[in-house]
């Protein structure tokens, strides 16, 4: 029983730590929560959590050929992921929350699309796997001493930890969004889009420089 409790606490921590950094996916969750409601933001977080689980499975299963491939082509992955971020940032900056506010029926919001885009945006950064390795080492997961059901419980609670984080974030943002009007949301969209674009441009430039061995 002590082993299961230790796994639950450790894997909850892994899920929260992987989700907590306020990167592009965190900004997207906040933006969607403010623009379309808490449910839309949470479904985006679900997609991100499933992507985190995918990379955790790769790391936990010891698929060294995958991690070696990612490591050897780190620059190309960084360039590709950065381009995706830049395109997404442009879309966020140009999209009008005014139009959304007048035409979005909560009953017609496509939460499936929210989850898919959350999954793909998180998936575009495979370098997260190098954060997963030290986290797994820190919390001794998975261990050769574990039974199969221990491993299953661990992965389940990694997802639970990530979902708890997004549940808290979307709850807090949803409580605050009533204080913002349409113009405020448009400004926030542009600021968030600009932040993501800067991250993407920095990653693109550094990836290209690394690829050509300039750095």
Backbone as JSON Lines, residues from 0, in Angstrom:
{"i":0,"aa":"X","n":[0.83,-1.21,0.0],"ca":[0.0,0.0,0.0],"c":[0.87,1.27,0.0]}
{"i":1,"aa":"X","n":[1.97,1.2,0.75],"ca":[2.88,2.34,0.81],"c":[3.48,2.62,-0.56]}
{"i":2,"aa":"X","n":[3.74,1.55,-1.32],"ca":[4.3,1.71,-2.67],"c":[3.3,2.42,-3.58]}
{"i":3,"aa":"X","n":[2.04,2.03,-3.5],"ca":[1.01,2.65,-4.34],"c":[0.84,4.12,-3.99]}
{"i":4,"aa":"X","n":[0.83,4.44,-2.69],"ca":[0.71,5.85,-2.27],"c":[1.89,6.66,-2.79]}
{"i":5,"aa":"X","n":[3.09,6.06,-2.7],"ca":[4.29,6.75,-3.18],"c":[4.22,7.0,-4.68]}
{"i":6,"aa":"X","n":[3.72,6.02,-5.42],"ca":[3.57,6.16,-6.88],"c":[2.55,7.25,-7.19]}
{"i":7,"aa":"X","n":[1.43,7.25,-6.49],"ca":[0.38,8.24,-6.74],"c":[0.9,9.65,-6.5]}
{"i":8,"aa":"X","n":[1.57,9.86,-5.37],"ca":[2.1,11.19,-5.05],"c":[3.15,11.62,-6.07]}
{"i":9,"aa":"X","n":[4.07,10.7,-6.38],"ca":[5.13,11.01,-7.33],"c":[4.61,11.33,-8.71]}
{"i":10,"aa":"X","n":[3.67,10.52,-9.21],"ca":[3.17,10.7,-10.57],"c":[2.21,11.89,-10.67]}
{"i":11,"aa":"X","n":[1.47,12.17,-9.6],"ca":[0.69,13.41,-9.57],"c":[1.63,14.61,-9.72]}
{"i":12,"aa":"X","n":[2.76,14.55,-9.02],"ca":[3.74,15.63,-9.09],"c":[4.31,15.76,-10.49]}
{"i":13,"aa":"X","n":[4.59,14.64,-11.14],"ca":[5.12,14.67,-12.5],"c":[4.13,15.35,-13.43]}
{"i":14,"aa":"X","n":[2.86,14.96,-13.33],"ca":[1.82,15.54,-14.2],"c":[1.68,17.03,-14.0]}
{"i":15,"aa":"X","n":[1.73,17.47,-12.74],"ca":[1.6,18.91,-12.45],"c":[2.81,19.68,-12.93]}
{"i":16,"aa":"X","n":[4.01,19.15,-12.68],"ca":[5.24,19.84,-13.06],"c":[5.35,19.97,-14.58]}
{"i":17,"aa":"X","n":[4.93,18.93,-15.31],"ca":[4.98,19.0,-16.77],"c":[4.02,20.05,-17.32]}
{"i":18,"aa":"X","n":[2.91,20.26,-16.62],"ca":[1.88,21.19,-17.11],"c":[2.1,22.62,-16.63]}
{"i":19,"aa":"X","n":[2.78,22.77,-15.49],"ca":[2.83,24.06,-14.82],"c":[3.54,25.18,-15.57]}
{"i":20,"aa":"X","n":[4.66,24.93,-16.26],"ca":[5.33,26.06,-16.94],"c":[4.37,26.78,-17.89]}
{"i":21,"aa":"X","n":[4.31,28.12,-17.78],"ca":[3.35,28.89,-18.57],"c":[3.91,29.15,-19.97]}
{"i":22,"aa":"X","n":[3.97,28.07,-20.75],"ca":[4.42,28.17,-22.13],"c":[3.25,28.4,-23.07]}
{"i":23,"aa":"X","n":[3.44,28.13,-24.36],"ca":[2.38,28.35,-25.35],"c":[1.08,27.64,-25.04]}
{"i":24,"aa":"X","n":[1.15,26.41,-24.53],"ca":[-0.08,25.68,-24.27],"c":[-0.83,26.3,-23.08]}
{"i":25,"aa":"X","n":[-0.09,26.79,-22.09],"ca":[-0.73,27.47,-20.97],"c":[-1.42,28.75,-21.42]}
{"i":26,"aa":"X","n":[-0.77,29.48,-22.3],"ca":[-1.36,30.7,-22.84],"c":[-2.62,30.37,-23.64]}
{"i":27,"aa":"X","n":[-2.57,29.29,-24.41],"ca":[-3.73,28.9,-25.21],"c":[-4.91,28.52,-24.32]}
{"i":28,"aa":"X","n":[-4.64,27.79,-23.24],"ca":[-5.7,27.4,-22.31],"c":[-6.34,28.65,-21.7]}
{"i":29,"aa":"X","n":[-5.53,29.6,-21.28],"ca":[-6.05,30.83,-20.69],"c":[-6.87,31.61,-21.72]}
{"i":30,"aa":"X","n":[-6.33,31.74,-22.93],"ca":[-7.02,32.5,-23.98],"c":[-8.37,31.88,-24.32]}
{"i":31,"aa":"X","n":[-8.43,30.58,-24.43],"ca":[-9.7,29.93,-24.77],"c":[-10.69,29.99,-23.62]}
{"i":32,"aa":"X","n":[-10.19,29.89,-22.4],"ca":[-11.08,30.01,-21.24],"c":[-11.72,31.38,-21.2]}
{"i":33,"aa":"X","n":[-10.93,32.41,-21.48],"ca":[-11.46,33.77,-21.45],"c":[-12.4,34.04,-22.61]}
{"i":34,"aa":"X","n":[-12.08,33.45,-23.77],"ca":[-12.84,33.75,-24.98],"c":[-14.08,32.87,-25.14]}
{"i":35,"aa":"X","n":[-13.94,31.58,-24.82],"ca":[-15.03,30.65,-25.1],"c":[-15.58,29.96,-23.85]}
{"i":36,"aa":"X","n":[-14.95,30.17,-22.71],"ca":[-15.45,29.56,-21.49],"c":[-14.52,28.5,-20.92]}
{"i":37,"aa":"X","n":[-14.79,28.14,-19.67],"ca":[-13.92,27.23,-18.95],"c":[-13.83,25.85,-19.61]}
{"i":38,"aa":"X","n":[-14.94,25.39,-20.13],"ca":[-14.96,24.04,-20.71],"c":[-14.02,23.94,-21.91]}
{"i":39,"aa":"X","n":[-14.01,24.97,-22.74],"ca":[-13.13,24.98,-23.91],"c":[-11.66,24.96,-23.48]}
{"i":40,"aa":"X","n":[-11.33,25.78,-22.47],"ca":[-9.96,25.79,-21.97],"c":[-9.56,24.45,-21.37]}
{"i":41,"aa":"X","n":[-10.51,23.83,-20.64],"ca":[-10.19,22.55,-20.0],"c":[-9.98,21.44,-21.03]}
{"i":42,"aa":"X","n":[-10.79,21.44,-22.08],"ca":[-10.6,20.43,-23.14],"c":[-9.26,20.61,-23.83]}
{"i":43,"aa":"X","n":[-8.82,21.86,-23.98],"ca":[-7.49,22.11,-24.53],"c":[-6.43,21.5,-23.61]}
{"i":44,"aa":"X","n":[-6.63,21.65,-22.3],"ca":[-5.73,21.05,-21.32],"c":[-5.74,19.53,-21.38]}
{"i":45,"aa":"X","n":[-6.91,18.95,-21.66],"ca":[-6.99,17.49,-21.8],"c":[-6.1,17.03,-22.95]}
{"i":46,"aa":"X","n":[-6.17,17.75,-24.08],"ca":[-5.32,17.41,-25.21],"c":[-3.85,17.49,-24.85]}
{"i":47,"aa":"X","n":[-3.47,18.54,-24.12],"ca":[-2.08,18.7,-23.69],"c":[-1.67,17.56,-22.76]}
{"i":48,"aa":"X","n":[-2.56,17.17,-21.85],"ca":[-2.26,16.09,-20.9],"c":[-2.04,14.77,-21.63]}
{"i":49,"aa":"X","n":[-2.82,14.52,-22.67],"ca":[-2.65,13.28,-23.45],"c":[-1.33,13.28,-24.2]}
{"i":50,"aa":"X","n":[-0.92,14.46,-24.67],"ca":[0.38,14.56,-25.33],"c":[1.51,14.31,-24.34]}
{"i":51,"aa":"X","n":[1.38,14.87,-23.13],"ca":[2.38,14.62,-22.08],"c":[2.45,13.13,-21.77]}
{"i":52,"aa":"X","n":[1.28,12.48,-21.72],"ca":[1.24,11.04,-21.45],"c":[1.98,10.28,-22.54]}
{"i":53,"aa":"X","n":[1.79,10.69,-23.79],"ca":[2.46,10.02,-24.91],"c":[3.98,10.06,-24.73]}
{"i":54,"aa":"X","n":[4.51,11.24,-24.4],"ca":[5.95,11.36,-24.21],"c":[6.43,10.63,-22.97]}
{"i":55,"aa":"X","n":[5.59,10.59,-21.93],"ca":[5.93,9.83,-20.72],"c":[6.02,8.33,-21.03]}
{"i":56,"aa":"X","n":[5.11,7.86,-21.88],"ca":[5.15,6.45,-22.27],"c":[6.42,6.13,-23.05]}
{"i":57,"aa":"X","n":[6.8,7.05,-23.95],"ca":[8.05,6.84,-24.71],"c":[9.24,6.74,-23.76]}
{"i":58,"aa":"X","n":[9.28,7.65,-22.78],"ca":[10.39,7.66,-21.84],"c":[10.36,6.44,-20.93]}
{"i":59,"aa":"X","n":[9.18,6.11,-20.43],"ca":[9.05,5.02,-19.49],"c":[9.27,3.65,-20.1]}
{"i":60,"aa":"X","n":[8.92,3.51,-21.36],"ca":[9.09,2.22,-22.03],"c":[10.54,2.01,-22.48]}
{"i":61,"aa":"X","n":[11.36,3.05,-22.3],"ca":[12.77,2.9,-22.64],"c":[13.02,2.77,-24.12]}
{"i":62,"aa":"X","n":[12.23,3.49,-24.92],"ca":[12.42,3.43,-26.37],"c":[13.6,4.31,-26.76]}
{"i":63,"aa":"X","n":[14.79,3.78,-26.56],"ca":[16.01,4.57,-26.74],"c":[16.18,5.04,-28.18]}
{"i":64,"aa":"X","n":[15.69,4.26,-29.14],"ca":[15.85,4.66,-30.53],"c":[15.05,5.93,-30.82]}
{"i":65,"aa":"X","n":[13.92,6.1,-30.1],"ca":[13.11,7.31,-30.28],"c":[13.82,8.5,-29.66]}
{"i":66,"aa":"X","n":[14.28,8.33,-28.41],"ca":[14.95,9.44,-27.74],"c":[16.26,9.79,-28.43]}
{"i":67,"aa":"X","n":[16.97,8.78,-28.94],"ca":[18.21,9.05,-29.69],"c":[17.91,9.85,-30.94]}
{"i":68,"aa":"X","n":[16.82,9.48,-31.63],"ca":[16.44,10.2,-32.86],"c":[16.1,11.65,-32.55]}
{"i":69,"aa":"X","n":[15.34,11.87,-31.47],"ca":[14.99,13.23,-31.07],"c":[16.24,14.02,-30.71]}
{"i":70,"aa":"X","n":[17.15,13.37,-29.97],"ca":[18.38,14.04,-29.56],"c":[19.25,14.41,-30.76]}
{"i":71,"aa":"X","n":[19.35,13.49,-31.72],"ca":[20.2,13.73,-32.88],"c":[19.63,14.79,-33.81]}
{"i":72,"aa":"X","n":[18.3,14.96,-33.8],"ca":[17.65,15.92,-34.69],"c":[16.96,17.02,-33.88]}
{"i":73,"aa":"X","n":[17.54,17.34,-32.74],"ca":[16.96,18.33,-31.85],"c":[16.76,19.67,-32.55]}
{"i":74,"aa":"X","n":[17.73,20.05,-33.38],"ca":[17.64,21.34,-34.07],"c":[16.47,21.38,-35.03]}
{"i":75,"aa":"X","n":[16.25,20.28,-35.77],"ca":[15.15,20.24,-36.73],"c":[13.8,20.25,-36.02]}
{"i":76,"aa":"X","n":[13.71,19.53,-34.92],"ca":[12.47,19.54,-34.14],"c":[12.2,20.94,-33.59]}
{"i":77,"aa":"X","n":[13.26,21.63,-33.17],"ca":[13.1,22.98,-32.64],"c":[12.64,23.93,-33.73]}
{"i":78,"aa":"X","n":[13.19,23.78,-34.94],"ca":[12.79,24.64,-36.06],"c":[11.33,24.38,-36.42]}
{"i":79,"aa":"X","n":[10.96,23.09,-36.54],"ca":[9.58,22.74,-36.89],"c":[8.59,23.21,-35.86]}
{"i":80,"aa":"X","n":[8.9,22.98,-34.57],"ca":[8.01,23.41,-33.51],"c":[7.87,24.92,-33.46]}
{"i":81,"aa":"X","n":[8.96,25.62,-33.73],"ca":[8.93,27.09,-33.7],"c":[8.07,27.64,-34.82]}
{"i":82,"aa":"X","n":[8.14,27.03,-35.99],"ca":[7.3,27.47,-37.12],"c":[5.82,27.3,-36.77]}
{"i":83,"aa":"X","n":[5.49,26.18,-36.13],"ca":[4.11,25.95,-35.71],"c":[3.66,27.03,-34.73]}
{"i":84,"aa":"X","n":[4.53,27.39,-33.8],"ca":[4.19,28.42,-32.82],"c":[3.97,29.78,-33.5]}
{"i":85,"aa":"X","n":[4.81,30.11,-34.47],"ca":[4.68,31.39,-35.16],"c":[3.35,31.46,-35.92]}
{"i":86,"aa":"X","n":[3.01,30.38,-36.63],"ca":[1.75,30.35,-37.38],"c":[0.58,30.47,-36.42]}
{"i":87,"aa":"X","n":[0.65,29.75,-35.31],"ca":[-0.42,29.81,-34.33],"c":[-0.55,31.22,-33.74]}
{"i":88,"aa":"X","n":[0.6,31.87,-33.48],"ca":[0.58,33.23,-32.92],"c":[-0.07,34.21,-33.88]}
{"i":89,"aa":"X","n":[0.23,34.09,-35.17],"ca":[-0.38,34.96,-36.18],"c":[-1.9,34.78,-36.18]}
{"i":90,"aa":"X","n":[-2.32,33.52,-36.11],"ca":[-3.75,33.22,-36.08],"c":[-4.41,33.84,-34.85]}
{"i":91,"aa":"X","n":[-3.73,33.76,-33.7],"ca":[-4.29,34.3,-32.46],"c":[-4.39,35.83,-32.53]}
{"i":92,"aa":"X","n":[-3.37,36.48,-33.09],"ca":[-3.35,37.94,-33.17],"c":[-4.44,38.46,-34.11]}
{"i":93,"aa":"X","n":[-4.63,37.77,-35.24],"ca":[-5.56,38.25,-36.25],"c":[-7.02,37.89,-35.95]}
{"i":94,"aa":"X","n":[-7.24,36.83,-35.16],"ca":[-8.6,36.4,-34.89],"c":[-9.33,37.41,-34.02]}
{"i":95,"aa":"X","n":[-10.56,37.66,-34.35],"ca":[-11.34,38.68,-33.63],"c":[-12.21,38.07,-32.55]}
{"i":96,"aa":"X","n":[-11.97,38.4,-31.28],"ca":[-12.85,37.92,-30.21],"c":[-14.22,38.56,-30.27]}
{"i":97,"aa":"X","n":[-14.33,39.72,-30.94],"ca":[-15.63,40.37,-31.09],"c":[-16.55,39.48,-31.92]}
{"i":98,"aa":"X","n":[-16.03,38.99,-33.03],"ca":[-16.81,38.09,-33.89],"c":[-17.18,36.83,-33.14]}
{"i":99,"aa":"X","n":[-16.23,36.31,-32.35],"ca":[-16.5,35.1,-31.57],"c":[-17.63,35.34,-30.57]}
{"i":100,"aa":"X","n":[-17.56,36.49,-29.91],"ca":[-18.54,36.76,-28.86],"c":[-19.95,36.83,-29.41]}
{"i":101,"aa":"X","n":[-20.1,37.32,-30.67],"ca":[-21.43,37.47,-31.25],"c":[-21.94,36.2,-31.92]}
{"i":102,"aa":"X","n":[-21.0,35.33,-32.3],"ca":[-21.42,34.18,-33.12],"c":[-21.19,32.82,-32.47]}
{"i":103,"aa":"X","n":[-20.55,32.79,-31.31],"ca":[-20.26,31.52,-30.68],"c":[-21.4,31.09,-29.77]}
{"i":104,"aa":"X","n":[-22.04,30.0,-30.12],"ca":[-23.06,29.4,-29.27],"c":[-22.38,28.33,-28.43]}
{"i":105,"aa":"X","n":[-22.43,28.45,-27.09],"ca":[-21.76,27.46,-26.24],"c":[-22.14,26.03,-26.58]}
{"i":106,"aa":"X","n":[-23.36,25.84,-27.05],"ca":[-23.8,24.48,-27.39],"c":[-23.13,23.97,-28.66]}
{"i":107,"aa":"X","n":[-22.56,24.9,-29.46],"ca":[-21.97,24.5,-30.74],"c":[-20.44,24.55,-30.73]}
{"i":108,"aa":"X","n":[-19.85,24.88,-29.59],"ca":[-18.4,24.91,-29.5],"c":[-17.86,23.5,-29.69]}
{"i":109,"aa":"X","n":[-16.86,23.37,-30.54],"ca":[-16.3,22.05,-30.85],"c":[-15.17,21.74,-29.88]}
{"i":110,"aa":"X","n":[-15.5,21.05,-28.79],"ca":[-14.5,20.74,-27.78],"c":[-13.49,19.71,-28.29]}
{"i":111,"aa":"X","n":[-13.92,18.9,-29.24],"ca":[-12.99,17.94,-29.85],"c":[-11.84,18.67,-30.52]}
{"i":112,"aa":"X","n":[-12.16,19.73,-31.26],"ca":[-11.11,20.52,-31.91],"c":[-10.21,21.19,-30.88]}
{"i":113,"aa":"X","n":[-10.79,21.64,-29.77],"ca":[-9.99,22.23,-28.71],"c":[-8.98,21.22,-28.18]}
{"i":114,"aa":"X","n":[-9.43,20.0,-27.93],"ca":[-8.55,18.96,-27.4],"c":[-7.47,18.59,-28.41]}
{"i":115,"aa":"X","n":[-7.85,18.48,-29.68],"ca":[-6.89,18.1,-30.72],"c":[-5.8,19.15,-30.88]}
{"i":116,"aa":"X","n":[-6.2,20.43,-30.91],"ca":[-5.19,21.47,-31.06],"c":[-4.29,21.54,-29.83]}
{"i":117,"aa":"X","n":[-4.86,21.32,-28.66],"ca":[-4.04,21.26,-27.45],"c":[-3.03,20.13,-27.51]}
{"i":118,"aa":"X","n":[-3.48,18.99,-28.02],"ca":[-2.6,17.82,-28.17],"c":[-1.48,18.1,-29.16]}
{"i":119,"aa":"X","n":[-1.84,18.65,-30.33],"ca":[-0.86,18.87,-31.38],"c":[0.15,19.96,-31.01]}
{"i":120,"aa":"X","n":[-0.33,21.01,-30.33],"ca":[0.59,22.08,-29.94],"c":[1.61,21.55,-28.94]}
{"i":121,"aa":"X","n":[1.18,20.73,-28.0],"ca":[2.1,20.14,-27.03],"c":[3.01,19.11,-27.71]}
{"i":122,"aa":"X","n":[2.45,18.37,-28.64],"ca":[3.22,17.36,-29.36],"c":[4.32,17.99,-30.21]}
{"i":123,"aa":"X","n":[4.15,19.26,-30.59],"ca":[5.14,19.92,-31.45],"c":[6.44,20.21,-30.71]}
{"i":124,"aa":"X","n":[6.48,19.92,-29.41],"ca":[7.7,20.12,-28.63],"c":[8.17,18.8,-28.03]}
{"i":125,"aa":"X","n":[8.77,17.92,-28.85],"ca":[9.22,16.62,-28.33],"c":[10.38,16.73,-27.36]}
{"i":126,"aa":"X","n":[11.0,17.91,-27.27],"ca":[12.13,18.08,-26.36],"c":[11.68,17.98,-24.9]}
{"i":127,"aa":"X","n":[10.37,17.98,-24.67],"ca":[9.86,17.82,-23.3],"c":[10.27,16.48,-22.72]}
{"i":128,"aa":"X","n":[10.61,15.55,-23.59],"ca":[10.98,14.21,-23.12],"c":[12.25,14.28,-22.26]}
{"i":129,"aa":"X","n":[13.08,15.31,-22.5],"ca":[14.3,15.46,-21.71],"c":[14.03,16.1,-20.35]}
{"i":130,"aa":"X","n":[12.83,16.6,-20.13],"ca":[12.39,17.01,-18.81],"c":[11.78,15.82,-18.08]}
{"i":131,"aa":"X","n":[11.17,14.92,-18.84],"ca":[10.52,13.75,-18.24],"c":[11.54,12.82,-17.6]}
{"i":132,"aa":"X","n":[12.69,12.61,-18.25],"ca":[13.7,11.69,-17.72],"c":[14.14,12.06,-16.29]}
{"i":133,"aa":"X","n":[14.55,13.32,-16.03],"ca":[14.94,13.63,-14.65],"c":[13.78,13.57,-13.66]}
{"i":134,"aa":"X","n":[12.56,13.86,-14.13],"ca":[11.41,13.75,-13.24],"c":[11.16,12.3,-12.86]}
{"i":135,"aa":"X","n":[11.25,11.41,-13.85],"ca":[11.08,9.99,-13.56],"c":[12.17,9.5,-12.6]}
{"i":136,"aa":"X","n":[13.4,9.99,-12.8],"ca":[14.49,9.59,-11.92],"c":[14.25,10.12,-10.5]}
{"i":137,"aa":"X","n":[13.77,11.36,-10.42],"ca":[13.53,11.97,-9.1],"c":[12.47,11.2,-8.31]}
{"i":138,"aa":"X","n":[11.43,10.76,-8.97],"ca":[10.32,10.09,-8.29],"c":[10.38,8.57,-8.45]}
{"i":139,"aa":"X","n":[11.51,8.07,-8.95],"ca":[11.76,6.62,-9.06],"c":[10.63,5.9,-9.79]}
{"i":140,"aa":"X","n":[10.24,6.46,-10.92],"ca":[9.18,5.85,-11.72],"c":[9.61,5.82,-13.18]}
{"i":141,"aa":"X","n":[9.35,4.72,-13.9],"ca":[8.93,3.42,-13.37],"c":[10.13,2.66,-12.83]}
{"i":142,"aa":"X","n":[9.88,1.71,-11.96],"ca":[10.95,0.92,-11.35],"c":[10.82,-0.53,-11.77]}
{"i":143,"aa":"X","n":[11.96,-1.2,-11.87],"ca":[11.95,-2.63,-12.24],"c":[11.27,-3.47,-11.17]}
{"i":144,"aa":"X","n":[11.14,-2.9,-9.97],"ca":[10.49,-3.63,-8.87],"c":[8.97,-3.53,-8.92]}
{"i":145,"aa":"X","n":[8.45,-2.66,-9.76],"ca":[7.0,-2.47,-9.81],"c":[6.33,-3.61,-10.56]}
{"i":146,"aa":"X","n":[5.09,-3.89,-10.15],"ca":[4.24,-4.8,-10.91],"c":[3.57,-4.01,-12.03]}
{"i":147,"aa":"X","n":[2.93,-4.75,-12.92],"ca":[2.29,-4.11,-14.07],"c":[1.24,-3.09,-13.63]}
{"i":148,"aa":"X","n":[0.46,-3.46,-12.6],"ca":[-0.6,-2.54,-12.16],"c":[-0.02,-1.28,-11.52]}
{"i":149,"aa":"X","n":[1.19,-1.37,-10.96],"ca":[1.85,-0.17,-10.43],"c":[2.13,0.82,-11.57]}
{"i":150,"aa":"X","n":[2.59,0.29,-12.69],"ca":[2.91,1.14,-13.84],"c":[1.64,1.82,-14.37]}
{"i":151,"aa":"X","n":[0.56,1.02,-14.47],"ca":[-0.71,1.57,-14.95],"c":[-1.19,2.69,-14.03]}
{"i":152,"aa":"X","n":[-1.15,2.44,-12.72],"ca":[-1.57,3.46,-11.75],"c":[-0.73,4.72,-11.92]}
{"i":153,"aa":"X","n":[0.56,4.54,-12.11],"ca":[1.45,5.69,-12.27],"c":[1.09,6.55,-13.46]}
{"i":154,"aa":"X","n":[0.89,5.93,-14.6],"ca":[0.56,6.71,-15.8],"c":[-0.82,7.37,-15.68]}
{"i":155,"aa":"X","n":[-1.74,6.68,-15.05],"ca":[-3.07,7.27,-14.84],"c":[-2.95,8.54,-14.01]}
{"i":156,"aa":"X","n":[-2.13,8.51,-12.97],"ca":[-2.03,9.67,-12.09],"c":[-1.15,10.77,-12.66]}
{"i":157,"aa":"X","n":[-0.32,10.47,-13.64],"ca":[0.35,11.54,-14.37],"c":[-0.7,12.39,-15.1]}
{"i":158,"aa":"X","n":[-1.63,11.7,-15.75],"ca":[-2.72,12.41,-16.43],"c":[-3.6,13.14,-15.43]}
{"i":159,"aa":"X","n":[-3.92,12.49,-14.3],"ca":[-4.74,13.12,-13.28],"c":[-4.08,14.39,-12.76]}
{"i":160,"aa":"X","n":[-2.77,14.34,-12.54],"ca":[-2.04,15.51,-12.07],"c":[-2.12,16.66,-13.06]}
{"i":161,"aa":"X","n":[-1.94,16.34,-14.35],"ca":[-2.04,17.38,-15.38],"c":[-3.45,17.96,-15.43]}
{"i":162,"aa":"X","n":[-4.46,17.1,-15.35],"ca":[-5.84,17.58,-15.42],"c":[-6.21,18.42,-14.19]}
{"i":163,"aa":"X","n":[-5.69,18.06,-13.03],"ca":[-5.92,18.87,-11.83],"c":[-5.36,20.27,-12.02]}
{"i":164,"aa":"X","n":[-4.18,20.35,-12.62],"ca":[-3.57,21.65,-12.87],"c":[-4.45,22.49,-13.79]}
{"i":165,"aa":"X","n":[-4.9,21.89,-14.9],"ca":[-5.72,22.65,-15.86],"c":[-7.09,22.98,-15.27]}
{"i":166,"aa":"X","n":[-7.59,22.13,-14.39],"ca":[-8.87,22.4,-13.74],"c":[-8.77,23.64,-12.87]}
{"i":167,"aa":"X","n":[-7.67,23.74,-12.12],"ca":[-7.47,24.9,-11.24],"c":[-7.26,26.17,-12.07]}
{"i":168,"aa":"X","n":[-6.42,26.08,-13.11],"ca":[-6.13,27.25,-13.94],"c":[-7.4,27.76,-14.62]}
{"i":169,"aa":"X","n":[-8.17,26.87,-15.23],"ca":[-9.38,27.3,-15.93],"c":[-10.42,27.84,-14.96]}
{"i":170,"aa":"X","n":[-10.47,27.29,-13.76],"ca":[-11.41,27.8,-12.74],"c":[-11.06,29.24,-12.37]}
{"i":171,"aa":"X","n":[-9.78,29.49,-12.12],"ca":[-9.35,30.83,-11.71],"c":[-9.55,31.84,-12.84]}
{"i":172,"aa":"X","n":[-9.18,31.44,-14.06],"ca":[-9.32,32.36,-15.2],"c":[-10.8,32.64,-15.47]}
{"i":173,"aa":"X","n":[-11.64,31.61,-15.34],"ca":[-13.07,31.78,-15.59],"c":[-13.68,32.76,-14.59]}
{"i":174,"aa":"X","n":[-13.2,32.75,-13.37],"ca":[-13.7,33.68,-12.36],"c":[-13.29,35.11,-12.68]}
{"i":175,"aa":"X","n":[-12.14,35.26,-13.33],"ca":[-11.64,36.6,-13.62],"c":[-12.18,37.17,-14.93]}
{"i":176,"aa":"X","n":[-12.61,36.3,-15.84],"ca":[-12.93,36.78,-17.18],"c":[-14.15,37.7,-17.21]}
{"i":177,"aa":"X","n":[-15.0,37.62,-16.19],"ca":[-16.17,38.51,-16.14],"c":[-15.76,39.97,-16.01]}
{"i":178,"aa":"X","n":[-14.52,40.19,-15.57],"ca":[-14.04,41.55,-15.37],"c":[-13.53,42.19,-16.67]}
{"i":179,"aa":"X","n":[-13.47,41.39,-17.74],"ca":[-12.92,41.89,-19.0],"c":[-14.03,42.08,-20.03]}
{"i":180,"aa":"X","n":[-13.93,43.17,-20.79],"ca":[-14.87,43.37,-21.89],"c":[-14.23,42.88,-23.2]}
{"i":181,"aa":"X","n":[-14.95,43.05,-24.3],"ca":[-14.47,42.54,-25.59],"c":[-13.14,43.18,-25.99]}
{"i":182,"aa":"X","n":[-13.02,44.49,-25.8],"ca":[-11.78,45.17,-26.16],"c":[-10.6,44.67,-25.34]}
{"i":183,"aa":"X","n":[-10.87,44.39,-24.07],"ca":[-9.82,43.86,-23.21],"c":[-9.38,42.49,-23.71]}
{"i":184,"aa":"X","n":[-10.34,41.66,-24.12],"ca":[-10.02,40.33,-24.62],"c":[-9.22,40.4,-25.92]}
{"i":185,"aa":"X","n":[-9.55,41.38,-26.77],"ca":[-8.8,41.55,-28.01],"c":[-7.35,41.92,-27.69]}
{"i":186,"aa":"X","n":[-7.16,42.81,-26.74],"ca":[-5.82,43.22,-26.33],"c":[-5.05,42.03,-25.75]}
{"i":187,"aa":"X","n":[-5.73,41.25,-24.91],"ca":[-5.1,40.08,-24.3],"c":[-4.7,39.08,-25.38]}
{"i":188,"aa":"X","n":[-5.59,38.87,-26.36],"ca":[-5.26,37.98,-27.47],"c":[-3.97,38.41,-28.15]}
{"i":189,"aa":"X","n":[-3.86,39.7,-28.41],"ca":[-2.68,40.21,-29.11],"c":[-1.42,40.09,-28.27]}
{"i":190,"aa":"X","n":[-1.55,40.38,-26.99],"ca":[-0.39,40.25,-26.11],"c":[0.07,38.8,-26.03]}
{"i":191,"aa":"X","n":[-0.89,37.89,-25.82],"ca":[-0.54,36.47,-25.73],"c":[0.04,35.97,-27.05]}
{"i":192,"aa":"X","n":[-0.57,36.41,-28.16],"ca":[-0.05,36.02,-29.47],"c":[1.35,36.52,-29.69]}
{"i":193,"aa":"X","n":[1.62,37.76,-29.24],"ca":[2.96,38.34,-29.39],"c":[3.98,37.56,-28.56]}
{"i":194,"aa":"X","n":[3.58,37.14,-27.36],"ca":[4.49,36.37,-26.51],"c":[4.84,35.04,-27.17]}
{"i":195,"aa":"X","n":[3.81,34.35,-27.69],"ca":[4.05,33.07,-28.36],"c":[4.92,33.27,-29.6]}
{"i":196,"aa":"X","n":[4.68,34.36,-30.34],"ca":[5.48,34.62,-31.54],"c":[6.94,34.86,-31.18]}
{"i":197,"aa":"X","n":[7.2,35.62,-30.11],"ca":[8.57,35.85,-29.68],"c":[9.26,34.54,-29.3]}
{"i":198,"aa":"X","n":[8.52,33.67,-28.6],"ca":[9.07,32.36,-28.25],"c":[9.39,31.57,-29.51]}
{"i":199,"aa":"X","n":[8.45,31.61,-30.48],"ca":[8.66,30.89,-31.73],"c":[9.82,31.43,-32.53]}
{"i":200,"aa":"X","n":[9.93,32.75,-32.62],"ca":[11.03,33.37,-33.39],"c":[12.38,33.05,-32.75]}
{"i":201,"aa":"X","n":[12.42,33.14,-31.42],"ca":[13.67,32.81,-30.72],"c":[14.06,31.36,-30.98]}
{"i":202,"aa":"X","n":[13.08,30.45,-30.87],"ca":[13.37,29.04,-31.1],"c":[13.78,28.78,-32.53]}
{"i":203,"aa":"X","n":[13.14,29.47,-33.49],"ca":[13.48,29.29,-34.9],"c":[14.9,29.75,-35.19]}
{"i":204,"aa":"X","n":[15.25,30.93,-34.7],"ca":[16.6,31.47,-34.94],"c":[17.67,30.59,-34.29]}
{"i":205,"aa":"X","n":[17.45,30.23,-33.02],"ca":[18.45,29.4,-32.34],"c":[18.55,28.02,-32.96]}
{"i":206,"aa":"X","n":[17.4,27.48,-33.42],"ca":[17.42,26.18,-34.08],"c":[18.2,26.22,-35.39]}
{"i":207,"aa":"X","n":[18.0,27.28,-36.17],"ca":[18.72,27.43,-37.44],"c":[20.22,27.61,-37.19]}
{"i":208,"aa":"X","n":[20.56,28.45,-36.21],"ca":[21.97,28.67,-35.88],"c":[22.63,27.38,-35.42]}
{"i":209,"aa":"X","n":[21.89,26.6,-34.61],"ca":[22.43,25.32,-34.14],"c":[22.59,24.33,-35.29]}
{"i":210,"aa":"X","n":[21.61,24.35,-36.19],"ca":[21.67,23.44,-37.34],"c":[22.9,23.71,-38.21]}
{"i":211,"aa":"X","n":[23.22,24.98,-38.4],"ca":[24.38,25.35,-39.22],"c":[25.66,25.48,-38.39]}
{"i":212,"aa":"X","n":[25.59,24.98,-37.14],"ca":[26.76,24.92,-36.25],"c":[27.34,26.3,-35.95]}
{"i":213,"aa":"X","n":[26.46,27.32,-35.97],"ca":[26.92,28.66,-35.64],"c":[27.06,28.8,-34.13]}
{"i":214,"aa":"X","n":[26.19,28.06,-33.39],"ca":[26.29,28.05,-31.93],"c":[26.46,26.63,-31.45]}
